[in-house]
Amino acid sequence: MHHFFYHDGHMFCEEVLVSSIAESVGTPFYLYSHATLKHHFITFNKAVSDVPHLICFSAKSNSNLAILKLFASLGSGLDIVSGGELYRGLKVGIPPHKIVYSGVGKREDEIEFALKSSILMFNIESFQELEAVNRCAKRLKTRAQIALRVNPDIDPRTHPYISTGLKKNKFGICMNEAKEAYQAARRLSHIKIIGVDCHIGSQVLDVEPFMDAFKRLKRLIEDLQSTGIEIRYLDLGGGLGITYDHELPPHPNEYGKAILKTVGDIPVTLIFEPGRVIVGNAGILVTRVLYVKIGEKKNFIIVDAGMNDLIRPALYDAYHAINPVKKDKDATFIADVVGPICESSDFLAKDRRLPRVEPGDLLAVMSAGAYSFTMASNYNSRPRVPEVMVKKDQFYVIRKREDYEDLIAGESIPEFL
Ligand SMILES: *Cc1c(COP(=O)(O)O)cnc(C)c1O
């Protein structure tokens, strides 16, 4: 459910006309609905409320401070993958004891920052990382709380670029090395084992892969307990999919039931790291049509948003629905929606039946709340677009449009030039 809808042919976000925001902030811009963000978080939280749990929202899916602050106010923790995300989380007051740190390539300065901040745990992805965390903790005269990210070798049946829990993926420690890794961790003086962690992939559309993975983790936890290793946290990662087109992902309640069935009876606190399912359908990208090119073979709608603003179609061949902001045309045609960037992969949609738009019309690229602004770049020296949040009948710019000065900030020309 989301709060983008039409009234008399005009698209609204909650109680605000989308076209009026475009008049005020210009295009392109990202637009988020406060009510949708809140509703998605609360729905997920309720769905897993039968078990002791902590939600650590996945910062990489959308890390705008206003959005992190909203989730913090709803009790969320944070799943981070960099020092930068830790900085953002602390900035908005996420309690450090609700922060978990994932990722295969943590640098020692980032590890030290996290140790000094007293985060809940490091999700460790390799033997060498385990040693690095131990080394940093020793230097800081503390003990690092850790979980090992175990790779359960489950096929999440999603896009290969967002599948992470297979033996061939770079993530985690494989199941048959896990026990050995836990024994190695146990021998390290400045490491304290507190958890087991996994994350099988993203945009997962069935509960079965989750259930298979969680059952394997349960067996591992039982094995570990029998050797005297006490596990207090089981981190089940994120990955629940959303509807971009006609997909039918499991409702969070169904996911919650799968959790109960598989790991509901282990005496641990479960950690969830949802990203996309919370923010994906709470945001859109609004763009203006610049030109329409009618060709012999193909038609092109050239818009003012490009792959630097939204890279998912170029990167994953991802589908985003595209809707007119004003439904004022009956005629349709089939066209590619493309951006201004000098790359053939700069498209937002291919061969799509759309209203016969004209220059100046506004289009909404739907489901652009997750992995959208966070992946934006300045390619082609394009300033990054603003982010706007609507709450009821008000809108708030939560990140201003970059200007040309922002583009060159930090660059310098050596004197010899
Ligand atoms: C990206 C990521 C998530 C969030 O995944 P979603 O599919 O957005 O729910 C959670 N945990 C880890 C370790 C991740 O890398």
The ligand as a Gaussian input file, in Angstrom:
#p B3LYP/6-31G(d) Opt

LIG

0 1
 C       21.446000      -4.820000       1.189000
 C       21.384000      -5.566000       2.457000
 C       20.195000      -5.633000       3.203000
 C       18.892000      -5.041000       2.741000
 O       18.343000      -5.801000       1.705000
 P       16.880000      -5.500000       1.157000
 O       16.728000      -6.455000       0.032000
 O       16.824000      -4.101000       0.728000
 O       15.918000      -5.802000       2.273000
 C       20.243000      -6.262000       4.429000
 N       21.396000      -6.834000       4.895000
 C       22.533000      -6.808000       4.185000
 C       23.752000      -7.441000       4.749000
 C       22.571000      -6.182000       2.949000
 O       23.710000      -6.176000       2.245000

